[in-house]
Amino acid sequence: MYYILFYKTVDNYVEKRAPLRPLHLDLVNESHKGGTLVMAGALTDPADGAVLIFKGDSPAVAEDFARNDPYVKNGLITEWHVRPWVVVAGGD
């Protein structure tokens, strides 16, 4: 099953994330290499959020990521939530 983690960011997020970006990307890369994170990226125009797609047995895979994300821990993410996603094309 797929799960989408939606992030809503603080104002001036792009500038504010710089000091935490290496730690965030470490978590992203670790999750991707581990097979739980399928793809991820920031939204633009405006840069006010991000979307991360996970594959797992429960939403816990995405929820655990968010709880451990330096962006969340340091207040750059004002709101996050996870939704199940039923894929009808692509995926495996």
C-alpha positions in Angstrom: 0.0 0.0 0.0 1.1 3.5 -0.7 0.9 6.5 1.7 1.4 10.2 0.9 2.9 12.4 3.6 1.8 16.0 3.0 3.9 18.8 4.6 2.8 22.5 5.0 5.8 24.7 5.5 6.6 28.0 7.3 7.0 31.2 5.4 10.5 31.6 3.9 10.9 27.9 4.2 13.5 27.6 1.4 15.8 30.0 3.2 15.1 28.7 6.7 15.7 25.0 5.8 19.4 25.5 4.8 21.0 24.6 8.1 18.8 21.5 8.5 18.9 20.4 4.9 21.8 17.9 5.2 20.1 16.1 8.1 16.8 16.0 6.3 18.4 14.7 3.1 20.2 12.0 5.2 16.8 10.8 6.4 15.3 11.0 2.9 18.2 9.0 1.4 18.2 6.4 4.2 14.4 5.9 3.8 14.7 5.7 0.0 17.6 3.2 0.1 15.6 1.2 2.7 12.7 0.9 0.2 10.1 2.7 2.2 10.3 6.1 0.6 9.4 5.9 -3.1 9.8 9.6 -4.0 9.8 13.0 -2.4 10.0 16.6 -3.3 9.1 20.2 -2.4 6.2 22.0 -4.0 7.0 25.3 -5.8 5.2 28.4 -7.0 4.6 28.9 -4.1 7.1 26.9 -2.1 4.7 26.2 0.7 4.8 22.4 1.1 6.2 19.1 0.2 4.9 15.6 -0.8 6.6 12.3 0.1 5.3 9.0 -1.1 5.9 5.9 1.0 5.3 2.2 0.5 4.5 0.0 3.5 2.1 -2.1 5.4 0.6 0.8 7.4 0.7 4.6 7.5 3.3 4.2 10.4 6.1 4.2 7.8 5.2 7.8 6.8 4.3 8.9 10.3 7.6 7.7 11.8 9.5 9.5 9.0 7.7 12.8 9.9 8.2 12.4 13.6 12.0 11.9 13.0 12.4 14.6 10.3 14.6 17.5 11.4 12.3 19.9 9.5 9.4 18.8 11.7 11.4 18.7 14.9 12.6 22.2 14.4 9.3 23.8 13.4 9.8 24.3 9.7 6.7 22.1 9.1 3.6 23.8 10.4 1.3 20.9 9.7 1.6 17.3 8.3 -0.7 14.5 7.6 -0.7 11.1 5.9 -3.3 9.7 3.5 -3.5 6.2 2.0 -3.1 6.3 -1.8 -4.6 3.7 -4.1 -2.5 3.5 -7.2 -4.3 2.5 -10.4 -1.4 3.0 -12.9 2.3 2.6 -12.2 3.7 1.1 -9.0 4.1 -2.6 -8.9 
